[in-house]
C-alpha cells in the first residue's frame, strides 16, 4: 500500500464514522425527546382524569395506554 491508498482509506473511514455518528446522535435525540413528550402527554391525561375523580386503577391503565400509543 502506498501513501495515497492509505490516505484514501482514512478519508473513507472518517466519512463513514462521521455519518454513522450523526445518525446515532440523531436517534438518541429523537428517543430522549420522544420520551419527554410521552411523559408530558401522560401527565396531561392523568391531571385531566384526576380532576374528574376517576379511579386510580383506571388512571394507571389509561396512562399505560397513552405511553404505548
C-alpha positions, -999 to 999 in steps of 0.1 A, spaced: 0 0 0 13 34 -8 6 67 9 -22 77 -14 -42 45 -8 -38 48 30 -50 84 28 -80 74 7 -89 47 32 -85 71 61 -108 96 44 -134 69 37 -132 57 73 -136 93 87 -165 100 64 -183 67 73 -176 72 110 -190 108 109 -221 97 90 -228 68 115 -220 90 145 -245 117 133 -272 90 128 -266 76 163 -268 111 179 -300 118 160 -315 86 171 -306 93 208 -320 128 205 -353 115 190 -356 89 217 -350 115 245 -374 140 230 -400 113 224 -398 100 260 -402 136 272 -433 141 250 -448 109 262 -443 120 298 -460 153 291 -490 136 274 -494 111 303 -492 139 328 -519 159 310 -542 129 307 -537 119 343 -543 155 355 -575 157 335 -588 124 348 -578 132 384 -599 164 382 -629 142 371 -622 119 402 -615 88 381 -605 56 400 -567 54 404 -566 19 388 -582 34 357 -557 62 358 -528 38 356 -544 18 329 -551 49 307 -515 61 315 -501 28 302 -523 30 270 -511 66 263 -475 55 269 -477 26 245 -497 46 219 
